[in-house]
Amino acid sequence: MARRTFTRPGEEYNREYQNYLVSELENQSGLTFNKGERIEANGGDQTEIVLVSPDGSKFKIEADNSGNLSTTAVS
């Protein structure tokens, strides 16, 4: 992913720019994981964790109510 830059602020406080900046920060931080962050995927909201193997195959990880893990091949 290419690195994005923010537009530079003007000399004076600008509410519109602040709203833009907050929106962009929220958008970008939602696309990445931070070191030490806990990640929860809730099956009820269709969130999935998919791992990609060295040969490019994709596998969805699932957990049952006992904590047993399984994988399912996905495309």
mmJSON file of the N, C-alpha and C atoms, coordinates in Angstrom:
{"data_MODEL":{"atom_site":{
"group_PDB":["ATOM","ATOM","ATOM","ATOM","ATOM","ATOM","ATOM","ATOM","ATOM","ATOM","ATOM","ATOM","ATOM","ATOM","ATOM","ATOM","ATOM","ATOM","ATOM","ATOM","ATOM","ATOM","ATOM","ATOM","ATOM","ATOM","ATOM","ATOM","ATOM","ATOM","ATOM","ATOM","ATOM","ATOM","ATOM","ATOM","ATOM","ATOM","ATOM","ATOM","ATOM","ATOM","ATOM","ATOM","ATOM","ATOM","ATOM","ATOM","ATOM","ATOM","ATOM","ATOM","ATOM","ATOM","ATOM","ATOM","ATOM","ATOM","ATOM","ATOM","ATOM","ATOM","ATOM","ATOM","ATOM","ATOM","ATOM","ATOM","ATOM","ATOM","ATOM","ATOM","ATOM","ATOM","ATOM","ATOM","ATOM","ATOM","ATOM","ATOM","ATOM","ATOM","ATOM","ATOM","ATOM","ATOM","ATOM","ATOM","ATOM","ATOM","ATOM","ATOM","ATOM","ATOM","ATOM","ATOM","ATOM","ATOM","ATOM","ATOM","ATOM","ATOM","ATOM","ATOM","ATOM","ATOM","ATOM","ATOM","ATOM","ATOM","ATOM","ATOM","ATOM","ATOM","ATOM","ATOM","ATOM","ATOM","ATOM","ATOM","ATOM","ATOM","ATOM","ATOM","ATOM","ATOM","ATOM","ATOM","ATOM","ATOM","ATOM","ATOM","ATOM","ATOM","ATOM","ATOM","ATOM","ATOM","ATOM","ATOM","ATOM","ATOM","ATOM","ATOM","ATOM","ATOM","ATOM","ATOM","ATOM","ATOM","ATOM","ATOM","ATOM","ATOM","ATOM","ATOM","ATOM","ATOM","ATOM","ATOM","ATOM","ATOM","ATOM","ATOM","ATOM","ATOM","ATOM","ATOM","ATOM","ATOM","ATOM","ATOM","ATOM","ATOM","ATOM","ATOM","ATOM","ATOM","ATOM","ATOM","ATOM","ATOM","ATOM","ATOM","ATOM","ATOM","ATOM","ATOM","ATOM","ATOM","ATOM","ATOM","ATOM","ATOM","ATOM","ATOM","ATOM","ATOM","ATOM","ATOM","ATOM","ATOM","ATOM","ATOM","ATOM","ATOM","ATOM","ATOM","ATOM","ATOM","ATOM","ATOM","ATOM","ATOM","ATOM","ATOM","ATOM","ATOM","ATOM","ATOM","ATOM","ATOM","ATOM","ATOM","ATOM"],
"id":[1,2,3,4,5,6,7,8,9,10,11,12,13,14,15,16,17,18,19,20,21,22,23,24,25,26,27,28,29,30,31,32,33,34,35,36,37,38,39,40,41,42,43,44,45,46,47,48,49,50,51,52,53,54,55,56,57,58,59,60,61,62,63,64,65,66,67,68,69,70,71,72,73,74,75,76,77,78,79,80,81,82,83,84,85,86,87,88,89,90,91,92,93,94,95,96,97,98,99,100,101,102,103,104,105,106,107,108,109,110,111,112,113,114,115,116,117,118,119,120,121,122,123,124,125,126,127,128,129,130,131,132,133,134,135,136,137,138,139,140,141,142,143,144,145,146,147,148,149,150,151,152,153,154,155,156,157,158,159,160,161,162,163,164,165,166,167,168,169,170,171,172,173,174,175,176,177,178,179,180,181,182,183,184,185,186,187,188,189,190,191,192,193,194,195,196,197,198,199,200,201,202,203,204,205,206,207,208,209,210,211,212,213,214,215,216,217,218,219,220,221,222,223,224,225],
"type_symbol":["N","C","C","N","C","C","N","C","C","N","C","C","N","C","C","N","C","C","N","C","C","N","C","C","N","C","C","N","C","C","N","C","C","N","C","C","N","C","C","N","C","C","N","C","C","N","C","C","N","C","C","N","C","C","N","C","C","N","C","C","N","C","C","N","C","C","N","C","C","N","C","C","N","C","C","N","C","C","N","C","C","N","C","C","N","C","C","N","C","C","N","C","C","N","C","C","N","C","C","N","C","C","N","C","C","N","C","C","N","C","C","N","C","C","N","C","C","N","C","C","N","C","C","N","C","C","N","C","C","N","C","C","N","C","C","N","C","C","N","C","C","N","C","C","N","C","C","N","C","C","N","C","C","N","C","C","N","C","C","N","C","C","N","C","C","N","C","C","N","C","C","N","C","C","N","C","C","N","C","C","N","C","C","N","C","C","N","C","C","N","C","C","N","C","C","N","C","C","N","C","C","N","C","C","N","C","C","N","C","C","N","C","C","N","C","C","N","C","C","N","C","C","N","C","C"],
"label_atom_id":["N","CA","C","N","CA","C","N","CA","C","N","CA","C","N","CA","C","N","CA","C","N","CA","C","N","CA","C","N","CA","C","N","CA","C","N","CA","C","N","CA","C","N","CA","C","N","CA","C","N","CA","C","N","CA","C","N","CA","C","N","CA","C","N","CA","C","N","CA","C","N","CA","C","N","CA","C","N","CA","C","N","CA","C","N","CA","C","N","CA","C","N","CA","C","N","CA","C","N","CA","C","N","CA","C","N","CA","C","N","CA","C","N","CA","C","N","CA","C","N","CA","C","N","CA","C","N","CA","C","N","CA","C","N","CA","C","N","CA","C","N","CA","C","N","CA","C","N","CA","C","N","CA","C","N","CA","C","N","CA","C","N","CA","C","N","CA","C","N","CA","C","N","CA","C","N","CA","C","N","CA","C","N","CA","C","N","CA","C","N","CA","C","N","CA","C","N","CA","C","N","CA","C","N","CA","C","N","CA","C","N","CA","C","N","CA","C","N","CA","C","N","CA","C","N","CA","C","N","CA","C","N","CA","C","N","CA","C","N","CA","C","N","CA","C","N","CA","C","N","CA","C","N","CA","C","N","CA","C","N","CA","C"],
"label_alt_id":[null,null,null,null,null,null,null,null,null,null,null,null,null,null,null,null,null,null,null,null,null,null,null,null,null,null,null,null,null,null,null,null,null,null,null,null,null,null,null,null,null,null,null,null,null,null,null,null,null,null,null,null,null,null,null,null,null,null,null,null,null,null,null,null,null,null,null,null,null,null,null,null,null,null,null,null,null,null,null,null,null,null,null,null,null,null,null,null,null,null,null,null,null,null,null,null,null,null,null,null,null,null,null,null,null,null,null,null,null,null,null,null,null,null,null,null,null,null,null,null,null,null,null,null,null,null,null,null,null,null,null,null,null,null,null,null,null,null,null,null,null,null,null,null,null,null,null,null,null,null,null,null,null,null,null,null,null,null,null,null,null,null,null,null,null,null,null,null,null,null,null,null,null,null,null,null,null,null,null,null,null,null,null,null,null,null,null,null,null,null,null,null,null,null,null,null,null,null,null,null,null,null,null,null,null,null,null,null,null,null,null,null,null,null,null,null,null,null,null,null,null,null,null,null,null],
"label_comp_id":["MET","MET","MET","ALA","ALA","ALA","ARG","ARG","ARG","ARG","ARG","ARG","THR","THR","THR","PHE","PHE","PHE","THR","THR","THR","ARG","ARG","ARG","PRO","PRO","PRO","GLY","GLY","GLY","GLU","GLU","GLU","GLU","GLU","GLU","TYR","TYR","TYR","ASN","ASN","ASN","ARG","ARG","ARG","GLU","GLU","GLU","TYR","TYR","TYR","GLN","GLN","GLN","ASN","ASN","ASN","TYR","TYR","TYR","LEU","LEU","LEU","VAL","VAL","VAL","SER","SER","SER","GLU","GLU","GLU","LEU","LEU","LEU","GLU","GLU","GLU","ASN","ASN","ASN","GLN","GLN","GLN","SER","SER","SER","GLY","GLY","GLY","LEU","LEU","LEU","THR","THR","THR","PHE","PHE","PHE","ASN","ASN","ASN","LYS","LYS","LYS","GLY","GLY","GLY","GLU","GLU","GLU","ARG","ARG","ARG","ILE","ILE","ILE","GLU","GLU","GLU","ALA","ALA","ALA","ASN","ASN","ASN","GLY","GLY","GLY","GLY","GLY","GLY","ASP","ASP","ASP","GLN","GLN","GLN","THR","THR","THR","GLU","GLU","GLU","ILE","ILE","ILE","VAL","VAL","VAL","LEU","LEU","LEU","VAL","VAL","VAL","SER","SER","SER","PRO","PRO","PRO","ASP","ASP","ASP","GLY","GLY","GLY","SER","SER","SER","LYS","LYS","LYS","PHE","PHE","PHE","LYS","LYS","LYS","ILE","ILE","ILE","GLU","GLU","GLU","ALA","ALA","ALA","ASP","ASP","ASP","ASN","ASN","ASN","SER","SER","SER","GLY","GLY","GLY","ASN","ASN","ASN","LEU","LEU","LEU","SER","SER","SER","THR","THR","THR","THR","THR","THR","ALA","ALA","ALA","VAL","VAL","VAL","SER","SER","SER"],
"label_asym_id":["A","A","A","A","A","A","A","A","A","A","A","A","A","A","A","A","A","A","A","A","A","A","A","A","A","A","A","A","A","A","A","A","A","A","A","A","A","A","A","A","A","A","A","A","A","A","A","A","A","A","A","A","A","A","A","A","A","A","A","A","A","A","A","A","A","A","A","A","A","A","A","A","A","A","A","A","A","A","A","A","A","A","A","A","A","A","A","A","A","A","A","A","A","A","A","A","A","A","A","A","A","A","A","A","A","A","A","A","A","A","A","A","A","A","A","A","A","A","A","A","A","A","A","A","A","A","A","A","A","A","A","A","A","A","A","A","A","A","A","A","A","A","A","A","A","A","A","A","A","A","A","A","A","A","A","A","A","A","A","A","A","A","A","A","A","A","A","A","A","A","A","A","A","A","A","A","A","A","A","A","A","A","A","A","A","A","A","A","A","A","A","A","A","A","A","A","A","A","A","A","A","A","A","A","A","A","A","A","A","A","A","A","A","A","A","A","A","A","A","A","A","A","A","A","A"],
"label_entity_id":["1","1","1","1","1","1","1","1","1","1","1","1","1","1","1","1","1","1","1","1","1","1","1","1","1","1","1","1","1","1","1","1","1","1","1","1","1","1","1","1","1","1","1","1","1","1","1","1","1","1","1","1","1","1","1","1","1","1","1","1","1","1","1","1","1","1","1","1","1","1","1","1","1","1","1","1","1","1","1","1","1","1","1","1","1","1","1","1","1","1","1","1","1","1","1","1","1","1","1","1","1","1","1","1","1","1","1","1","1","1","1","1","1","1","1","1","1","1","1","1","1","1","1","1","1","1","1","1","1","1","1","1","1","1","1","1","1","1","1","1","1","1","1","1","1","1","1","1","1","1","1","1","1","1","1","1","1","1","1","1","1","1","1","1","1","1","1","1","1","1","1","1","1","1","1","1","1","1","1","1","1","1","1","1","1","1","1","1","1","1","1","1","1","1","1","1","1","1","1","1","1","1","1","1","1","1","1","1","1","1","1","1","1","1","1","1","1","1","1","1","1","1","1","1","1"],
"label_seq_id":[1,1,1,2,2,2,3,3,3,4,4,4,5,5,5,6,6,6,7,7,7,8,8,8,9,9,9,10,10,10,11,11,11,12,12,12,13,13,13,14,14,14,15,15,15,16,16,16,17,17,17,18,18,18,19,19,19,20,20,20,21,21,21,22,22,22,23,23,23,24,24,24,25,25,25,26,26,26,27,27,27,28,28,28,29,29,29,30,30,30,31,31,31,32,32,32,33,33,33,34,34,34,35,35,35,36,36,36,37,37,37,38,38,38,39,39,39,40,40,40,41,41,41,42,42,42,43,43,43,44,44,44,45,45,45,46,46,46,47,47,47,48,48,48,49,49,49,50,50,50,51,51,51,52,52,52,53,53,53,54,54,54,55,55,55,56,56,56,57,57,57,58,58,58,59,59,59,60,60,60,61,61,61,62,62,62,63,63,63,64,64,64,65,65,65,66,66,66,67,67,67,68,68,68,69,69,69,70,70,70,71,71,71,72,72,72,73,73,73,74,74,74,75,75,75],
"pdbx_PDB_ins_code":[null,null,null,null,null,null,null,null,null,null,null,null,null,null,null,null,null,null,null,null,null,null,null,null,null,null,null,null,null,null,null,null,null,null,null,null,null,null,null,null,null,null,null,null,null,null,null,null,null,null,null,null,null,null,null,null,null,null,null,null,null,null,null,null,null,null,null,null,null,null,null,null,null,null,null,null,null,null,null,null,null,null,null,null,null,null,null,null,null,null,null,null,null,null,null,null,null,null,null,null,null,null,null,null,null,null,null,null,null,null,null,null,null,null,null,null,null,null,null,null,null,null,null,null,null,null,null,null,null,null,null,null,null,null,null,null,null,null,null,null,null,null,null,null,null,null,null,null,null,null,null,null,null,null,null,null,null,null,null,null,null,null,null,null,null,null,null,null,null,null,null,null,null,null,null,null,null,null,null,null,null,null,null,null,null,null,null,null,null,null,null,null,null,null,null,null,null,null,null,null,null,null,null,null,null,null,null,null,null,null,null,null,null,null,null,null,null,null,null,null,null,null,null,null,null],
"Cartn_x":[0.846,0.0,0.893,0.583,1.368,1.126,2.146,2.032,1.261,0.277,-0.525,-0.059,-0.162,0.188,-1.063,-1.073,-2.172,-1.876,-2.926,-2.709,-2.249,-1.439,-0.907,-1.962,-2.004,-2.975,-2.554,-3.534,-3.24,-2.67,-2.431,-1.86,-2.868,-4.146,-5.195,-5.947,-6.559,-7.401,-8.543,-8.787,-9.849,-10.634,-11.876,-12.707,-12.866,-13.025,-13.188,-11.936,-10.759,-9.524,-9.421,-9.782,-9.721,-10.648,-11.831,-12.755,-12.177,-11.561,-10.906,-9.802,-8.971,-7.837,-8.305,-9.287,-9.812,-10.396,-11.137,-11.735,-10.663,-9.622,-8.544,-7.786,-7.538,-6.844,-7.673,-8.971,-9.844,-9.869,-9.928,-9.954,-8.661,-7.535,-6.252,-5.992,-6.335,-6.073,-6.999,-8.131,-9.027,-8.525,-7.531,-7.013,-5.745,-5.253,-4.001,-4.159,-3.22,-3.187,-1.999,-2.203,-1.135,-0.467,0.832,1.585,0.933,0.736,0.15,-1.366,-1.981,-3.435,-4.128,-5.227,-6.045,-7.057,-7.157,-8.059,-9.123,-10.377,-11.481,-12.309,-12.567,-13.412,-14.683,-15.812,-17.096,-17.807,-17.999,-18.668,-20.067,-20.698,-22.049,-22.129,-21.019,-21.06,-20.328,-20.079,-19.459,-17.973,-17.336,-15.897,-15.183,-14.167,-13.422,-11.927,-11.204,-9.749,-9.319,-8.598,-8.147,-6.629,-6.005,-4.559,-4.219,-3.086,-2.641,-1.379,-1.403,-0.253,0.816,2.042,3.114,2.77,1.921,1.569,0.373,-0.128,-1.224,-2.606,-2.71,-4.007,-4.502,-5.817,-6.405,-7.278,-7.154,-7.888,-8.513,-9.82,-10.545,-10.42,-10.109,-9.994,-11.319,-11.786,-13.035,-12.835,-13.628,-13.6,-15.016,-15.138,-16.458,-16.633,-17.753,-18.056,-17.163,-16.405,-15.459,-14.039,-13.85,-12.523,-11.713,-12.305,-11.6,-11.504,-10.325,-10.097,-10.176,-10.661,-10.685,-10.429,-10.065,-9.858,-10.723,-11.101,-11.873,-11.21,-10.967,-10.376,-11.38,-10.894,-11.719,-10.994,-11.744,-11.1,-10.952],
"Cartn_y":[-1.166,0.0,1.231,2.169,3.393,4.287,4.991,5.914,7.147,7.527,8.721,9.862,11.049,12.226,13.074,13.826,14.733,16.094,16.818,18.189,19.004,19.988,20.828,21.82,22.059,23.032,24.459,25.347,26.766,27.373,28.663,29.361,29.513,29.59,29.792,28.485,28.39,27.227,27.154,25.963,25.774,24.524,24.706,23.587,22.527,22.951,22.021,21.144,21.761,20.985,19.985,20.396,19.499,18.298,18.539,17.438,16.495,17.068,16.261,15.409,16.013,15.311,14.158,14.405,13.341,12.212,12.557,11.557,10.699,11.322,10.587,9.689,10.186,9.38,8.169,8.364,7.238,6.225,6.709,5.824,5.018,5.673,4.977,4.031,4.422,3.54,2.333,2.428,1.294,0.247,0.576,-0.347,-1.049,-0.7,-1.277,-1.777,-2.582,-3.034,-2.391,-1.987,-1.377,-2.431,-2.294,-3.221,-3.317,-4.53,-4.75,-4.649,-4.397,-4.24,-5.599,-5.668,-6.878,-6.808,-7.871,-7.912,-8.962,-8.558,-9.491,-9.538,-10.739,-10.915,-11.609,-10.957,-11.469,-12.125,-13.426,-14.142,-13.631,-13.004,-12.49,-11.311,-10.611,-9.444,-9.703,-10.964,-11.379,-11.041,-10.624,-10.382,-11.722,-11.822,-13.064,-12.8,-13.802,-13.764,-14.782,-14.327,-15.197,-15.142,-16.312,-16.412,-16.883,-16.404,-16.781,-17.624,-18.818,-19.723,-19.286,-19.834,-19.455,-19.653,-20.657,-20.874,-20.034,-19.159,-18.269,-18.787,-20.001,-20.527,-19.719,-19.547,-18.748,-19.626,-19.417,-20.212,-19.314,-19.488,-18.758,-19.533,-18.829,-19.439,-19.248,-20.327,-20.273,-20.938,-20.528,-21.138,-21.558,-22.753,-23.165,-22.662,-22.988,-22.477,-23.071,-24.122,-24.709,-24.176,-23.335,-22.782,-23.601,-24.63,-25.439,-24.66,-24.657,-23.934,-24.864,-24.301,-25.036,-24.041,-24.567,-23.716,-24.21,-23.275,-23.577,-22.865,-23.597,-22.987,-21.992,-20.823,-19.805,-19.308,-18.665,-18.16,-16.653],
"Cartn_z":[0.0,0.0,0.0,-0.853,-0.956,0.254,0.621,1.746,1.327,2.123,1.839,2.721,2.202,2.985,3.183,4.258,4.543,3.936,3.584,3.134,4.327,4.074,5.152,5.635,6.947,7.476,7.152,7.176,6.982,8.248,8.213,9.376,10.512,10.189,11.187,11.429,12.619,12.923,11.921,11.405,10.428,10.814,11.212,11.664,10.567,9.345,8.227,8.066,8.195,8.095,9.245,10.446,11.602,11.395,10.863,10.585,9.532,8.501,7.464,8.081,8.922,9.515,10.398,11.237,12.103,11.264,10.236,9.36,8.687,8.172,7.52,8.496,9.701,10.71,11.102,11.293,11.619,10.483,9.27,8.11,8.007,8.141,8.007,9.161,10.385,11.521,11.501,10.823,10.706,9.733,8.936,7.945,8.393,9.565,10.032,11.464,11.902,13.281,13.972,15.202,15.974,16.842,17.065,17.891,19.266,19.742,21.058,21.092,19.954,19.897,19.947,20.667,20.707,19.576,18.821,17.672,17.943,17.864,18.053,16.785,16.288,15.117,15.573,15.38,15.825,14.655,14.729,13.657,13.379,14.371,14.198,13.252,13.04,12.148,10.829,10.515,9.255,9.154,10.25,10.238,10.159,9.329,9.16,9.265,9.724,9.685,8.636,7.628,6.546,6.493,6.566,6.448,5.046,4.528,3.194,3.34,2.765,2.844,1.841,1.953,1.029,-0.451,-0.751,-2.158,-2.613,-1.718,-2.083,-1.726,-1.196,-0.767,0.432,0.523,1.605,2.49,3.81,4.777,5.836,6.027,7.066,8.373,9.46,10.786,11.511,12.134,12.896,14.253,15.235,16.566,16.932,17.541,18.019,19.453,20.064,21.408,22.493,22.175,23.139,22.933,21.934,21.653,20.693,20.126,19.126,17.827,17.238,15.995,14.791,13.692,12.429,11.305,10.154,8.979,7.841,6.984,5.791,4.636,3.54,2.355,1.762,1.389,0.743,-0.505,-1.388,-2.604,-2.549],
"occupancy":[1.0,1.0,1.0,1.0,1.0,1.0,1.0,1.0,1.0,1.0,1.0,1.0,1.0,1.0,1.0,1.0,1.0,1.0,1.0,1.0,1.0,1.0,1.0,1.0,1.0,1.0,1.0,1.0,1.0,1.0,1.0,1.0,1.0,1.0,1.0,1.0,1.0,1.0,1.0,1.0,1.0,1.0,1.0,1.0,1.0,1.0,1.0,1.0,1.0,1.0,1.0,1.0,1.0,1.0,1.0,1.0,1.0,1.0,1.0,1.0,1.0,1.0,1.0,1.0,1.0,1.0,1.0,1.0,1.0,1.0,1.0,1.0,1.0,1.0,1.0,1.0,1.0,1.0,1.0,1.0,1.0,1.0,1.0,1.0,1.0,1.0,1.0,1.0,1.0,1.0,1.0,1.0,1.0,1.0,1.0,1.0,1.0,1.0,1.0,1.0,1.0,1.0,1.0,1.0,1.0,1.0,1.0,1.0,1.0,1.0,1.0,1.0,1.0,1.0,1.0,1.0,1.0,1.0,1.0,1.0,1.0,1.0,1.0,1.0,1.0,1.0,1.0,1.0,1.0,1.0,1.0,1.0,1.0,1.0,1.0,1.0,1.0,1.0,1.0,1.0,1.0,1.0,1.0,1.0,1.0,1.0,1.0,1.0,1.0,1.0,1.0,1.0,1.0,1.0,1.0,1.0,1.0,1.0,1.0,1.0,1.0,1.0,1.0,1.0,1.0,1.0,1.0,1.0,1.0,1.0,1.0,1.0,1.0,1.0,1.0,1.0,1.0,1.0,1.0,1.0,1.0,1.0,1.0,1.0,1.0,1.0,1.0,1.0,1.0,1.0,1.0,1.0,1.0,1.0,1.0,1.0,1.0,1.0,1.0,1.0,1.0,1.0,1.0,1.0,1.0,1.0,1.0,1.0,1.0,1.0,1.0,1.0,1.0,1.0,1.0,1.0,1.0,1.0,1.0,1.0,1.0,1.0,1.0,1.0,1.0],
"B_iso_or_equiv":[0.0,0.0,0.0,0.0,0.0,0.0,0.0,0.0,0.0,0.0,0.0,0.0,0.0,0.0,0.0,0.0,0.0,0.0,0.0,0.0,0.0,0.0,0.0,0.0,0.0,0.0,0.0,0.0,0.0,0.0,0.0,0.0,0.0,0.0,0.0,0.0,0.0,0.0,0.0,0.0,0.0,0.0,0.0,0.0,0.0,0.0,0.0,0.0,0.0,0.0,0.0,0.0,0.0,0.0,0.0,0.0,0.0,0.0,0.0,0.0,0.0,0.0,0.0,0.0,0.0,0.0,0.0,0.0,0.0,0.0,0.0,0.0,0.0,0.0,0.0,0.0,0.0,0.0,0.0,0.0,0.0,0.0,0.0,0.0,0.0,0.0,0.0,0.0,0.0,0.0,0.0,0.0,0.0,0.0,0.0,0.0,0.0,0.0,0.0,0.0,0.0,0.0,0.0,0.0,0.0,0.0,0.0,0.0,0.0,0.0,0.0,0.0,0.0,0.0,0.0,0.0,0.0,0.0,0.0,0.0,0.0,0.0,0.0,0.0,0.0,0.0,0.0,0.0,0.0,0.0,0.0,0.0,0.0,0.0,0.0,0.0,0.0,0.0,0.0,0.0,0.0,0.0,0.0,0.0,0.0,0.0,0.0,0.0,0.0,0.0,0.0,0.0,0.0,0.0,0.0,0.0,0.0,0.0,0.0,0.0,0.0,0.0,0.0,0.0,0.0,0.0,0.0,0.0,0.0,0.0,0.0,0.0,0.0,0.0,0.0,0.0,0.0,0.0,0.0,0.0,0.0,0.0,0.0,0.0,0.0,0.0,0.0,0.0,0.0,0.0,0.0,0.0,0.0,0.0,0.0,0.0,0.0,0.0,0.0,0.0,0.0,0.0,0.0,0.0,0.0,0.0,0.0,0.0,0.0,0.0,0.0,0.0,0.0,0.0,0.0,0.0,0.0,0.0,0.0,0.0,0.0,0.0,0.0,0.0,0.0],
"pdbx_formal_charge":[null,null,null,null,null,null,null,null,null,null,null,null,null,null,null,null,null,null,null,null,null,null,null,null,null,null,null,null,null,null,null,null,null,null,null,null,null,null,null,null,null,null,null,null,null,null,null,null,null,null,null,null,null,null,null,null,null,null,null,null,null,null,null,null,null,null,null,null,null,null,null,null,null,null,null,null,null,null,null,null,null,null,null,null,null,null,null,null,null,null,null,null,null,null,null,null,null,null,null,null,null,null,null,null,null,null,null,null,null,null,null,null,null,null,null,null,null,null,null,null,null,null,null,null,null,null,null,null,null,null,null,null,null,null,null,null,null,null,null,null,null,null,null,null,null,null,null,null,null,null,null,null,null,null,null,null,null,null,null,null,null,null,null,null,null,null,null,null,null,null,null,null,null,null,null,null,null,null,null,null,null,null,null,null,null,null,null,null,null,null,null,null,null,null,null,null,null,null,null,null,null,null,null,null,null,null,null,null,null,null,null,null,null,null,null,null,null,null,null,null,null,null,null,null,null],
"auth_seq_id":[1,1,1,2,2,2,3,3,3,4,4,4,5,5,5,6,6,6,7,7,7,8,8,8,9,9,9,10,10,10,11,11,11,12,12,12,13,13,13,14,14,14,15,15,15,16,16,16,17,17,17,18,18,18,19,19,19,20,20,20,21,21,21,22,22,22,23,23,23,24,24,24,25,25,25,26,26,26,27,27,27,28,28,28,29,29,29,30,30,30,31,31,31,32,32,32,33,33,33,34,34,34,35,35,35,36,36,36,37,37,37,38,38,38,39,39,39,40,40,40,41,41,41,42,42,42,43,43,43,44,44,44,45,45,45,46,46,46,47,47,47,48,48,48,49,49,49,50,50,50,51,51,51,52,52,52,53,53,53,54,54,54,55,55,55,56,56,56,57,57,57,58,58,58,59,59,59,60,60,60,61,61,61,62,62,62,63,63,63,64,64,64,65,65,65,66,66,66,67,67,67,68,68,68,69,69,69,70,70,70,71,71,71,72,72,72,73,73,73,74,74,74,75,75,75],
"auth_comp_id":["MET","MET","MET","ALA","ALA","ALA","ARG","ARG","ARG","ARG","ARG","ARG","THR","THR","THR","PHE","PHE","PHE","THR","THR","THR","ARG","ARG","ARG","PRO","PRO","PRO","GLY","GLY","GLY","GLU","GLU","GLU","GLU","GLU","GLU","TYR","TYR","TYR","ASN","ASN","ASN","ARG","ARG","ARG","GLU","GLU","GLU","TYR","TYR","TYR","GLN","GLN","GLN","ASN","ASN","ASN","TYR","TYR","TYR","LEU","LEU","LEU","VAL","VAL","VAL","SER","SER","SER","GLU","GLU","GLU","LEU","LEU","LEU","GLU","GLU","GLU","ASN","ASN","ASN","GLN","GLN","GLN","SER","SER","SER","GLY","GLY","GLY","LEU","LEU","LEU","THR","THR","THR","PHE","PHE","PHE","ASN","ASN","ASN","LYS","LYS","LYS","GLY","GLY","GLY","GLU","GLU","GLU","ARG","ARG","ARG","ILE","ILE","ILE","GLU","GLU","GLU","ALA","ALA","ALA","ASN","ASN","ASN","GLY","GLY","GLY","GLY","GLY","GLY","ASP","ASP","ASP","GLN","GLN","GLN","THR","THR","THR","GLU","GLU","GLU","ILE","ILE","ILE","VAL","VAL","VAL","LEU","LEU","LEU","VAL","VAL","VAL","SER","SER","SER","PRO","PRO","PRO","ASP","ASP","ASP","GLY","GLY","GLY","SER","SER","SER","LYS","LYS","LYS","PHE","PHE","PHE","LYS","LYS","LYS","ILE","ILE","ILE","GLU","GLU","GLU","ALA","ALA","ALA","ASP","ASP","ASP","ASN","ASN","ASN","SER","SER","SER","GLY","GLY","GLY","ASN","ASN","ASN","LEU","LEU","LEU","SER","SER","SER","THR","THR","THR","THR","THR","THR","ALA","ALA","ALA","VAL","VAL","VAL","SER","SER","SER"],
"auth_asym_id":["A","A","A","A","A","A","A","A","A","A","A","A","A","A","A","A","A","A","A","A","A","A","A","A","A","A","A","A","A","A","A","A","A","A","A","A","A","A","A","A","A","A","A","A","A","A","A","A","A","A","A","A","A","A","A","A","A","A","A","A","A","A","A","A","A","A","A","A","A","A","A","A","A","A","A","A","A","A","A","A","A","A","A","A","A","A","A","A","A","A","A","A","A","A","A","A","A","A","A","A","A","A","A","A","A","A","A","A","A","A","A","A","A","A","A","A","A","A","A","A","A","A","A","A","A","A","A","A","A","A","A","A","A","A","A","A","A","A","A","A","A","A","A","A","A","A","A","A","A","A","A","A","A","A","A","A","A","A","A","A","A","A","A","A","A","A","A","A","A","A","A","A","A","A","A","A","A","A","A","A","A","A","A","A","A","A","A","A","A","A","A","A","A","A","A","A","A","A","A","A","A","A","A","A","A","A","A","A","A","A","A","A","A","A","A","A","A","A","A","A","A","A","A","A","A"],
"auth_atom_id":["N","CA","C","N","CA","C","N","CA","C","N","CA","C","N","CA","C","N","CA","C","N","CA","C","N","CA","C","N","CA","C","N","CA","C","N","CA","C","N","CA","C","N","CA","C","N","CA","C","N","CA","C","N","CA","C","N","CA","C","N","CA","C","N","CA","C","N","CA","C","N","CA","C","N","CA","C","N","CA","C","N","CA","C","N","CA","C","N","CA","C","N","CA","C","N","CA","C","N","CA","C","N","CA","C","N","CA","C","N","CA","C","N","CA","C","N","CA","C","N","CA","C","N","CA","C","N","CA","C","N","CA","C","N","CA","C","N","CA","C","N","CA","C","N","CA","C","N","CA","C","N","CA","C","N","CA","C","N","CA","C","N","CA","C","N","CA","C","N","CA","C","N","CA","C","N","CA","C","N","CA","C","N","CA","C","N","CA","C","N","CA","C","N","CA","C","N","CA","C","N","CA","C","N","CA","C","N","CA","C","N","CA","C","N","CA","C","N","CA","C","N","CA","C","N","CA","C","N","CA","C","N","CA","C","N","CA","C","N","CA","C","N","CA","C","N","CA","C","N","CA","C","N","CA","C","N","CA","C","N","CA","C"],
"pdbx_PDB_model_num":[1,1,1,1,1,1,1,1,1,1,1,1,1,1,1,1,1,1,1,1,1,1,1,1,1,1,1,1,1,1,1,1,1,1,1,1,1,1,1,1,1,1,1,1,1,1,1,1,1,1,1,1,1,1,1,1,1,1,1,1,1,1,1,1,1,1,1,1,1,1,1,1,1,1,1,1,1,1,1,1,1,1,1,1,1,1,1,1,1,1,1,1,1,1,1,1,1,1,1,1,1,1,1,1,1,1,1,1,1,1,1,1,1,1,1,1,1,1,1,1,1,1,1,1,1,1,1,1,1,1,1,1,1,1,1,1,1,1,1,1,1,1,1,1,1,1,1,1,1,1,1,1,1,1,1,1,1,1,1,1,1,1,1,1,1,1,1,1,1,1,1,1,1,1,1,1,1,1,1,1,1,1,1,1,1,1,1,1,1,1,1,1,1,1,1,1,1,1,1,1,1,1,1,1,1,1,1,1,1,1,1,1,1,1,1,1,1,1,1,1,1,1,1,1,1]
}}}
